[in-house]
């Protein structure tokens, strides 16, 4: 009786599986035991009701089968979900491997820079030419010219653009976007300068700018036109009779300043001669008119001090202009 009771308790606690064969063997063993024991009677198991036990066993088996079926359904749902997740992961991986490299390849760029005192001529794949002034950089896609002709400039560049009416040439700087089909012009955009300019040597260009991200400015410039953005006051002016020889003289190593602030002159000299120059803020807007060719920095500095006028001091490692 002890084995049978233990089995039943374990069975109903679900600690053993609903094995009917095992249960039958125990019943048969118990019956033989009862028949061999003449002193046993119905009173030995007064509470044992076979019909009730079998009903409880059938109910437990049925519940167990339902639990198994529910577990199988849940496992199926999990497997289906895992399948779709795997498909999504594989799709994302395929896109990354096969599509993303194309995007990255299109975004790969080539940057050409010049150092202080260096002027460099650059030939672009479409046949266009660019002269970079001191401390300038030109960035363009490795696949330049196949779909577009977009470049980014920092510093100053003289552009001689090969004409292509189907693919405009676009130069982006910090303050301007210049769009041309084919012409010659100069773009100047040094972050340290007070002014940004675009000047046309021949043909025409379209220049646009967003002021404070609200007011859009667009102008068409013709030969000898120059547009100037004054950073300090956020104002744009236009000069329609620019001296072309003056604005292109740097290509030949000359220095020409016509109505240029002393601060911008100092910045230009720092880039050209690799020197440090400090300017008193009260002298920033002093306008300079002077041309220099093959002059030493010492000579140029002395001339500027007389033109400003300003007090020039040579310290250890730098020059300084102060108010007289």
C-alpha positions as CSV (number, residue, x, y, z in Angstrom):
1,X,0.0,0.0,0.0
2,X,2.9,2.3,0.8
3,X,4.2,2.3,-2.8
4,X,0.8,2.9,-4.3
5,X,0.0,5.8,-2.0
6,X,3.4,7.3,-2.7
7,X,2.9,7.0,-6.4
8,X,-0.5,8.6,-6.2
9,X,0.8,11.5,-4.2
10,X,3.6,12.1,-6.6
11,X,1.3,11.6,-9.6
12,X,-1.2,14.3,-8.4
13,X,1.7,16.6,-7.5
14,X,2.9,16.1,-11.1
15,X,6.3,14.9,-9.9
16,X,5.9,11.8,-12.1
17,X,4.4,11.6,-15.6
18,X,0.9,10.1,-16.1
19,X,2.1,6.6,-17.0
20,X,-1.0,4.3,-17.0
21,X,1.1,1.1,-17.4
22,X,3.1,1.9,-14.2
23,X,-0.2,2.5,-12.4
24,X,-1.6,-0.7,-13.7
25,X,1.3,-2.8,-12.5
26,X,1.0,-1.3,-9.0
27,X,-2.7,-2.1,-9.0
28,X,-2.1,-5.8,-10.0
29,X,0.6,-6.2,-7.4
30,X,-1.6,-4.8,-4.8
31,X,-4.5,-7.2,-5.8
32,X,-2.2,-10.2,-5.5
33,X,-1.0,-9.0,-2.1
34,X,-4.6,-8.6,-1.0
35,X,-5.6,-12.1,-2.2
36,X,-2.6,-13.7,-0.4
37,X,-3.4,-12.0,2.9
38,X,-6.4,-13.7,4.3
39,X,-6.6,-11.2,7.2
40,X,-6.9,-8.2,5.0
41,X,-10.4,-6.7,4.6
42,X,-12.1,-3.8,3.0
43,X,-11.7,-1.9,6.2
44,X,-7.9,-1.8,5.6
45,X,-8.5,0.8,3.0
46,X,-11.8,2.3,4.1
47,X,-11.4,5.5,2.0
48,X,-10.2,3.9,-1.2
49,X,-12.8,4.5,-4.0
50,X,-11.6,3.1,-7.3
51,X,-14.0,5.0,-9.5
52,X,-13.1,8.3,-7.9
53,X,-9.4,7.6,-8.2
54,X,-9.7,6.7,-11.9
55,X,-11.7,9.8,-12.5
56,X,-9.1,11.9,-10.8
57,X,-6.4,10.1,-12.8
58,X,-8.2,10.7,-16.1
59,X,-8.7,14.3,-15.2
60,X,-5.0,14.7,-14.3
61,X,-4.0,13.1,-17.5
62,X,-6.4,15.3,-19.5
63,X,-5.0,18.4,-17.8
64,X,-1.5,17.3,-18.4
65,X,-2.3,16.7,-22.1
66,X,-3.8,20.2,-22.3
67,X,-0.7,21.7,-20.7
68,X,1.4,19.8,-23.2
69,X,-0.7,21.1,-26.1
70,X,-0.6,24.6,-24.7
71,X,3.2,24.3,-24.3
72,X,3.5,23.0,-27.9
73,X,1.4,25.9,-29.2
74,X,3.6,28.5,-27.3
75,X,6.7,26.8,-28.6
76,X,5.3,27.0,-32.1
77,X,4.6,30.7,-31.7
78,X,8.1,31.3,-30.4
79,X,9.6,29.4,-33.3
80,X,7.6,31.4,-35.8
81,X,8.6,34.7,-34.1
82,X,12.2,33.6,-34.1
83,X,12.0,32.8,-37.7
84,X,10.7,36.2,-38.7
85,X,13.3,37.9,-36.4
86,X,16.0,35.9,-38.2
87,X,14.6,37.0,-41.5
88,X,14.7,40.7,-40.5
89,X,18.3,40.3,-39.2
90,X,19.4,38.7,-42.4
91,X,17.7,41.4,-44.5
92,X,19.4,44.1,-42.4
93,X,22.7,42.4,-42.7
94,X,22.3,42.0,-46.5
95,X,21.4,45.7,-46.8
96,X,24.5,46.6,-44.8
97,X,26.8,44.4,-46.8
98,X,25.5,45.1,-50.2
99,X,23.8,48.5,-50.2
100,X,25.6,50.4,-47.4
101,X,29.1,50.2,-49.0
102,X,27.7,51.9,-52.1
103,X,26.5,54.8,-50.0
104,X,29.7,55.0,-48.1
105,X,31.7,54.8,-51.3
106,X,29.7,57.7,-52.7
107,X,30.4,59.7,-49.6
108,X,34.2,59.1,-49.7
109,X,36.0,62.3,-50.4
110,X,39.4,63.6,-51.3
111,X,40.8,66.7,-49.6
112,X,43.6,68.8,-50.8
113,X,45.2,71.4,-48.5
114,X,47.9,74.1,-48.6
115,X,50.1,75.2,-45.8
116,X,51.2,78.7,-44.8
117,X,53.0,80.4,-47.6
118,X,51.9,77.7,-50.2
119,X,49.9,78.2,-53.4
120,X,48.8,75.0,-55.2
121,X,47.2,74.3,-58.5
122,X,44.6,71.5,-58.5
123,X,43.3,69.7,-61.6
124,X,39.8,68.2,-61.2
125,X,38.6,65.1,-63.1
126,X,36.2,67.1,-65.2
127,X,39.0,69.4,-66.5
128,X,38.3,72.2,-64.1
129,X,41.3,74.0,-62.5
130,X,41.6,75.4,-59.0
131,X,44.4,77.5,-57.5
132,X,44.4,77.3,-53.7
133,X,45.8,80.2,-51.7
134,X,47.7,79.8,-48.4
135,X,46.1,77.6,-45.7
136,X,43.2,76.5,-47.8
137,X,41.4,73.2,-48.4
138,X,39.3,71.8,-51.2
139,X,37.2,68.7,-50.6
140,X,35.4,66.8,-53.4
141,X,34.0,63.2,-53.9
142,X,36.3,60.5,-55.3
143,X,33.6,60.0,-58.0
144,X,33.6,63.7,-58.8
145,X,31.9,64.5,-62.1
146,X,30.0,61.3,-62.5
147,X,26.7,62.5,-61.0
148,X,27.5,66.0,-59.9
149,X,30.3,68.5,-59.5
150,X,30.1,69.6,-55.9
151,X,33.1,70.8,-53.9
152,X,33.6,72.3,-50.5
153,X,36.1,75.1,-49.9
154,X,37.8,76.5,-46.8
155,X,40.1,79.5,-47.5
156,X,40.6,81.0,-50.9
157,X,40.4,79.5,-54.3
158,X,40.6,80.7,-57.9
159,X,38.3,78.6,-60.0
160,X,38.5,78.1,-63.8
161,X,35.5,75.8,-64.3
162,X,35.1,73.6,-67.4
163,X,31.7,74.3,-68.9
164,X,29.0,71.6,-68.6
165,X,25.5,72.7,-68.9
166,X,24.1,69.4,-67.7
167,X,26.2,69.3,-64.5
168,X,26.5,72.6,-62.6
169,X,29.6,73.2,-60.6
170,X,28.7,74.0,-57.0
171,X,31.1,75.4,-54.4
172,X,29.9,75.3,-50.7
173,X,31.6,77.4,-48.1
174,X,30.7,78.5,-44.6
175,X,28.6,81.4,-45.7
176,X,28.0,81.0,-49.5
177,X,26.9,78.5,-52.0
178,X,28.1,79.4,-55.5
179,X,26.6,77.7,-58.6
180,X,28.1,78.0,-62.1
181,X,28.0,76.2,-65.4
182,X,31.5,77.3,-66.6
183,X,33.4,80.4,-65.8
184,X,36.3,82.0,-63.8
185,X,35.8,83.4,-60.4
186,X,37.3,83.7,-56.9
187,X,35.8,82.5,-53.6
188,X,37.3,83.6,-50.3
189,X,36.1,82.1,-47.0
190,X,38.6,82.2,-44.2
191,X,36.9,81.7,-40.8
192,X,39.3,84.2,-39.2
193,X,38.5,87.0,-41.6
194,X,35.8,89.5,-41.1
195,X,34.5,89.2,-44.7
196,X,33.6,86.4,-47.1
197,X,33.6,87.2,-50.8
198,X,32.8,85.9,-54.2
199,X,34.2,87.8,-57.2
200,X,33.6,87.0,-60.9
201,X,36.5,87.1,-63.4
202,X,34.5,86.1,-66.5
203,X,31.0,84.8,-67.2
204,X,28.4,84.7,-64.5
205,X,27.7,82.9,-61.2
206,X,24.8,82.4,-58.9
207,X,25.5,83.1,-55.2
208,X,23.1,82.2,-52.4
209,X,23.1,82.5,-48.7
210,X,20.8,82.0,-45.7
211,X,21.0,84.8,-43.2
212,X,20.2,83.6,-39.7
213,X,18.5,80.6,-41.4
214,X,15.5,82.8,-42.1
215,X,16.2,85.2,-45.0
216,X,17.3,83.7,-48.2
217,X,19.6,85.7,-50.4
218,X,20.3,84.9,-54.0
219,X,22.2,87.0,-56.6
220,X,23.5,86.6,-60.1
221,X,27.0,88.1,-60.5
222,X,28.5,89.1,-63.8
223,X,32.1,90.0,-64.8
224,X,33.8,92.3,-62.3
225,X,31.0,91.8,-59.8
226,X,31.9,91.0,-56.2
227,X,29.6,90.2,-53.3
228,X,30.8,90.7,-49.7
229,X,29.4,89.2,-46.5
230,X,30.3,91.3,-43.5
231,X,30.3,88.7,-40.7
232,X,30.3,91.1,-37.7
233,X,27.2,93.0,-38.8
234,X,25.7,90.2,-40.9
235,X,25.3,92.4,-43.9
236,X,25.8,91.8,-47.6
237,X,27.1,94.4,-50.0
238,X,27.9,94.3,-53.7
239,X,30.7,95.8,-55.6
240,X,30.2,96.1,-59.4
241,X,33.6,97.4,-60.4
242,X,36.1,95.3,-58.7
243,X,39.8,95.5,-59.8
244,X,40.3,92.0,-61.3
245,X,44.1,92.3,-61.3
246,X,44.1,93.2,-57.7
247,X,42.0,90.3,-56.5
248,X,43.9,87.7,-58.6
249,X,47.4,89.0,-57.8
250,X,48.0,86.4,-55.1
251,X,48.3,83.7,-57.8
252,X,51.6,85.3,-58.8
253,X,52.7,85.6,-55.2
254,X,51.8,89.3,-55.0
255,X,50.0,91.0,-52.2
256,X,47.4,93.6,-53.0
257,X,45.1,95.3,-50.4
258,X,42.4,97.7,-51.6
259,X,40.0,98.8,-49.0
260,X,40.8,95.9,-46.7
261,X,40.6,96.0,-42.9
262,X,43.8,96.0,-41.0
263,X,42.6,92.8,-39.2
264,X,42.2,90.9,-42.5
265,X,45.5,92.2,-43.8
266,X,47.1,90.9,-40.6
267,X,45.4,87.5,-41.1
268,X,46.7,87.4,-44.7
269,X,50.2,88.1,-43.7
270,X,50.1,85.4,-41.0
271,X,49.1,82.9,-43.6
272,X,51.6,84.0,-46.2
273,X,54.7,84.4,-43.9
274,X,53.9,82.1,-41.0
275,X,54.2,84.8,-38.4
276,X,52.0,85.9,-35.5
277,X,50.4,89.4,-35.6
278,X,48.2,90.9,-32.9
279,X,46.0,93.9,-33.7
280,X,44.4,96.2,-31.1
281,X,40.6,95.9,-31.5
282,X,40.3,99.6,-31.9
283,X,42.3,99.2,-35.2
284,X,40.4,96.3,-36.7
285,X,38.4,98.4,-39.1
286,X,41.3,100.6,-40.3
287,X,41.2,100.4,-44.1
288,X,44.5,99.6,-46.0
289,X,45.4,100.5,-49.6
290,X,48.7,99.0,-50.6
291,X,50.4,96.6,-53.0
292,X,53.5,94.5,-52.2
293,X,55.7,92.4,-54.4
294,X,58.7,90.5,-53.2
295,X,58.8,92.5,-49.9
296,X,59.9,91.1,-46.6
297,X,57.5,90.8,-43.8
298,X,59.5,93.3,-41.8
299,X,59.2,95.9,-44.6
300,X,55.5,95.3,-45.0
301,X,54.8,95.6,-41.3
302,X,56.6,99.0,-41.2
303,X,54.6,100.3,-44.2
304,X,51.3,99.1,-42.6
305,X,52.1,100.9,-39.3
306,X,52.5,104.1,-41.2
307,X,49.3,103.6,-43.3
308,X,47.0,102.7,-40.3
309,X,48.5,104.6,-38.5
310,X,49.5,102.4,-35.6
311,X,52.3,101.7,-33.2
312,X,54.3,98.6,-34.3
313,X,56.1,96.5,-31.7
314,X,58.2,93.5,-32.3
315,X,57.9,91.1,-29.4
316,X,59.6,87.7,-29.0
317,X,57.8,85.6,-31.5
318,X,55.1,88.1,-32.8
319,X,54.3,91.5,-34.0
320,X,51.8,93.8,-32.4
321,X,49.8,96.8,-33.7
322,X,48.5,99.2,-31.0
323,X,46.9,102.6,-31.2
324,X,49.2,105.5,-31.2
